[in-house]
Amino acid sequence: MVELEEKQIHKSNLLKNWPLMSTIIVYCVFSLQEMAYSEIFSLWAVSDKKYGGLSFSSQDVGEVLAISGLGLLLFQLLLYPPVERRLGPLMVIRLSAVISIPLLSCFPYIAMLSGVVLHLVINCAAILRNTLSVSLVTGLFILLNNVVPQSQRGAANAISITAMSVFKAFGPAGGGALFSWAQERQVASFLPGDQIVFFALNVVQFIGLLLTFKPFLAEPYQRE
């Protein structure tokens, strides 16, 4: 029975495989948000404090990115595998998205700090944000490979990377435009300055989170 079902999936059109397509759509939404965040973070960090930024130099931003990269490497090697085995990839994706929302909401208030405390807090926030983002993407990759038999994994990954690249292309442009617009509304009554930027990022994150639930995200194909 399992062999017959796998043969039927093997012959099916990948574009008609809704578990695959729904996973790719979720992947694209989170990829768009991640690229926009990457663009916004650097712009926000080097902008002046009177505009809600951190007044960092390019060297300071590079140090934050390097430290967060090291923390990310250690997390992926030591912590992610046991967490994924215990919770499963879908739960890791949802938890990462949920935790990222309040974390991003705190970023505008980090700019109120200064000195050593500011550097310590922003490094911890960047490490946590990057580990959550990579955990989410890794979980999506696992789901992508679970929704198709092994014979179709190459084609499935090619489709997902192509779609993701299209969405990522809009991330920097959209993030930069959003940040520039936010600089002009520093005294707005609703979400002034950079608060609207991180609110917009959270909106996209929340949409991605909603898409991980039924009926949109279909159950992956289970193989013995």
C-alpha positions, -999 to 999 in steps of 0.1 A, spaced: 0 0 0 28 24 9 47 15 -23 16 22 -44 10 55 -27 46 65 -32 44 56 -69 13 77 -73 30 107 -57 61 101 -79 40 104 -110 21 135 -97 27 171 -108 47 189 -80 27 221 -87 -5 201 -77 11 189 -45 -6 212 -20 15 201 10 46 211 -10 30 243 -24 17 255 10 51 249 26 68 268 -1 44 298 3 51 298 41 88 297 33 85 326 9 66 348 34 93 342 61 121 348 36 106 381 26 104 391 63 140 380 70 155 399 41 136 430 51 148 427 87 184 423 75 182 455 55 164 474 82 187 463 111 218 477 96 201 510 86 185 513 121 218 505 139 238 533 121 210 559 122 212 587 148 196 583 182 174 613 176 157 593 148 153 562 170 185 545 159 216 532 178 242 557 165 265 527 157 295 529 134 299 504 106 325 486 127 300 483 156 274 468 133 300 443 119 309 432 155 272 426 163 268 405 132 300 386 138 290 378 174 255 368 164 270 346 137 292 328 162 262 323 186 242 310 156 269 284 147 270 271 183 232 269 185 230 250 152 257 225 162 247 219 198 211 228 206 190 227 174 192 189 167 179 178 201 153 205 201 140 195 167 140 158 176 120 165 207 95 190 193 94 183 156 101 208 128 66 223 126 65 231 163 100 246 161 88 268 133 57 280 152 77 286 184 104 306 166 78 328 149 59 333 182 90 343 202 103 366 174 72 388 176 77 402 211 115 402 205 111 425 175 87 447 194 114 454 219 140 466 194 128 503 193 131 505 231 167 491 230 177 524 214 169 541 247 199 523 263 235 535 260 271 525 267 280 489 276 244 480 284 233 489 249 260 468 233 253 438 256 215 439 250 217 444 213 242 415 209 219 392 229 189 403 209 207 398 176 219 364 186 184 353 197 168 368 166 192 350 143 189 317 160 151 319 158 152 328 122 176 300 112 156 275 133 125 285 114 141 282 80 157 248 90 124 235 101 108 246 68 136 228 48 128 196 68 91 199 60 99 205 23 118 173 22 91 154 40 62 163 17 77 146 -14 94 112 -19 132 111 -23 130 109 -61 113 144 -62 133 162 -36 157 178 -61 129 193 -81 110 203 -50 140 222 -36 146 238 -70 110 252 -70 113 264 -34 146 281 -39 134 298 -71 102 311 -54 121 321 -23 146 341 -44 119 361 -60 104 371 -26 139 378 -12 145 402 -41 117 424 -28 130 423 8 158 449 7 139 473 -15 108 471 7 127 473 39 147 503 28 116 521 16 97 514 48 127 526 69 130 559 49 92 565 52 94 559 90 121 586 94 96 612 82 71 604 109 91 608 141 63 627 158 33 607 146 7 599 171 5 562 161 37 541 161 61 570 155 95 565 138 111 531 139 82 516 159 61 514 127 91 496 110 92 468 135 54 467 137 54 460 99 80 433 103 58 417 130 27 418 108 45 398 81 58 374 108 23 370 122 9 362 87 36 336 83 27 321 116 -10 319 108 -1 301 75 16 273 95 -18 261 108 -46 242 91 -63 244 67 -36 263 49 -5 242 57 -13 206 48 2 177 66 34 164 51 35 131 33 45 104 57 69 77 46 78 44 64 
